[in-house]
Amino acid sequence: MKQRGFSLIELMVAVGILTIINIMIFASYPEFSQKMALKRTSEEIALIARQAQAYALGIKKSVSGGDNYFGFGIHFDKKPANSKSLILFADSDSDKTYDAGDGCGGSSTECFQEFKIDTGDVISELYTYNSFNNSTQVNTLDIVYPRATSMATINNDNTSSYAKITIKSPRGNEAKNKKYIKIWISGQISVE
């Protein structure tokens, strides 16, 4: 009579193979998790830029009824105290720059909404590029969408054709822990 089933050696080989596969999966999980957090952060920032663009397209006149209402914008600041947040603002004085006033929630500010980066990633570099692709590194960046248009103004500068925001993860390989968000004056927004 033949007995069916696994021998002890066959069972140990199968368990050993499953153990090796699990070790390989769990060893690469922290890197995978860091990549996904960085991707999520950069996609959320691009979405906030699109939100400012949509608000500017949707508004026909200011809330107060005046005609001096310029539009909506996004403010980036790479200083360590501010590199973990960005601000969606309403440019109520039409100067195409963010006026902090007494901060978000205060009565003398243009801050519409502040977004915190909760993944541990930071805004590490801010650049503006002109039509000749020459770059200028800046400490703060204001991208403003005028009322009823998808075209942007970058740092109140008529020579800039696009801006590049670098999001950096504090963990992992230096070459693999960055994402770039490009915002063109034409309204195009991309994540690389």
C-alpha positions in Angstrom: 0.0 0.0 0.0 1.4 3.4 -1.1 1.0 6.4 1.2 0.3 9.8 -0.2 1.5 13.1 1.3 4.6 15.1 1.8 7.8 13.9 3.4 9.4 15.9 6.1 12.2 17.0 3.7 9.7 18.2 1.0 7.8 20.1 3.6 11.0 21.8 4.9 12.1 22.7 1.4 8.6 24.3 0.7 8.7 26.3 4.0 12.3 27.4 3.2 11.3 28.7 -0.2 8.4 30.6 1.2 10.6 32.0 4.0 13.2 33.3 1.4 10.4 34.9 -0.7 9.0 36.6 2.4 12.4 37.9 3.4 12.9 39.4 0.0 9.5 41.1 0.1 9.9 42.5 3.6 13.5 43.7 2.9 12.4 45.9 0.0 9.2 47.2 1.8 10.8 50.3 3.4 12.2 51.5 0.1 8.9 50.8 -1.6 7.0 52.6 1.1 9.3 55.6 0.9 8.9 55.8 -2.9 5.1 55.7 -2.6 5.0 58.4 0.1 7.2 60.6 -2.1 5.0 60.0 -5.1 1.9 60.7 -3.1 3.3 64.0 -1.8 4.3 65.2 -5.2 0.9 64.2 -6.7 -0.9 66.1 -3.9 1.1 69.2 -4.5 0.4 69.1 -8.3 -3.3 68.6 -7.4 -3.2 71.7 -5.2 -1.7 73.7 -8.1 -4.5 72.4 -10.3 -7.0 73.4 -7.6 -5.7 77.0 -7.6 -6.0 77.0 -11.4 -9.5 75.7 -11.2 -10.5 78.3 -8.6 -9.1 81.1 -10.8 -11.0 79.8 -13.9 -14.2 79.5 -12.0 -14.3 83.0 -10.5 -16.0 85.8 -12.4 -15.8 88.6 -9.8 -14.4 89.0 -6.3 -16.3 88.1 -3.2 -16.5 91.7 -2.3 -17.8 92.7 -5.7 -14.8 94.8 -6.7 -12.9 94.5 -10.0 -9.5 94.6 -8.5 -9.5 90.9 -7.6 -6.6 89.1 -9.4 -6.9 85.4 -8.8 -5.6 82.4 -6.9 -2.1 81.2 -6.3 0.2 78.8 -4.5 3.1 79.9 -2.3 6.1 77.7 -1.7 8.9 78.4 0.8 12.0 76.2 1.2 13.1 77.6 4.6 13.3 74.8 7.1 10.4 76.2 9.2 8.1 76.3 6.1 9.4 73.5 3.9 6.8 71.1 5.1 3.8 73.1 4.0 2.5 75.2 1.1 -0.2 77.8 0.9 -3.2 78.2 -1.5 -3.9 81.9 -1.5 -6.4 84.4 -2.9 -4.5 87.4 -4.4 -6.9 90.0 -3.2 -4.6 93.0 -3.8 -3.6 92.0 -7.3 0.1 92.2 -6.7 0.7 88.6 -7.9 2.5 87.7 -4.7 1.5 86.1 -1.4 1.0 88.5 1.5 1.2 86.5 4.7 -0.2 89.2 7.0 -1.1 87.6 10.3 -1.0 84.1 9.0 -3.7 81.6 7.9 -6.9 82.2 9.7 -6.1 85.9 10.4 -8.0 88.8 9.1 -5.1 90.5 7.3 -3.8 87.6 5.2 -4.3 86.3 1.7 -4.0 82.7 2.9 -7.0 80.7 1.7 -5.8 77.3 2.9 -2.5 75.9 4.3 -1.5 72.3 3.3 0.9 70.4 5.5 3.1 67.7 4.1 2.7 64.8 6.6 4.9 62.1 4.9 8.2 63.5 6.2 9.1 64.8 2.7 10.2 68.5 2.3 10.3 71.2 -0.4 14.1 71.2 -0.9 14.7 73.3 -4.0 12.8 76.0 -6.0 13.8 77.1 -9.4 12.4 79.4 -12.1 13.4 79.0 -15.8 13.3 81.5 -18.6 12.6 80.8 -22.2 16.3 80.1 -22.8 16.2 77.4 -20.1 18.4 79.4 -17.8 17.6 78.7 -14.2 17.4 80.8 -11.1 17.2 79.3 -7.6 14.8 81.1 -5.3 13.9 80.8 -1.7 10.1 81.5 -2.1 7.9 80.8 -5.1 4.5 82.3 -5.9 2.6 80.9 -8.8 -0.6 82.9 -9.5 -3.4 82.2 -11.8 -5.2 85.4 -12.9 -9.0 85.5 -12.7 -10.8 83.6 -15.6 -7.6 82.2 -17.2 -5.4 79.1 -16.9 -2.2 81.0 -17.7 0.1 81.5 -14.7 2.4 84.2 -13.4 5.6 83.0 -11.7 7.1 85.2 -9.0 5.6 88.3 -10.6 8.2 87.9 -13.3 7.4 88.2 -17.0 10.6 86.4 -18.1 9.9 83.1 -16.3 8.5 80.3 -18.5 8.2 77.6 -15.9 9.0 76.7 -12.3 10.4 73.5 -10.9 9.7 72.4 -7.3 11.9 69.6 -5.9 10.3 67.4 -3.2 12.9 65.4 -1.3 12.5 62.4 1.0 14.9 62.4 4.0 15.3 58.6 3.7 16.8 56.4 1.0 19.2 56.7 -1.8 20.1 60.3 -2.7 19.4 59.8 -6.5 16.1 58.0 -5.9 14.6 60.2 -3.1 13.5 63.2 -5.2 10.5 64.1 -7.3 10.1 67.2 -9.5 7.0 69.2 -10.1 7.1 71.5 -13.1 4.5 74.3 -13.5 4.5 76.2 -16.8 3.0 79.6 -17.4 0.8 78.0 -20.0 -1.0 76.2 -17.2 0.6 72.7 -17.7 1.5 70.9 -14.6 3.7 67.7 -14.5 5.3 65.4 -12.0 8.6 63.8 -12.9 
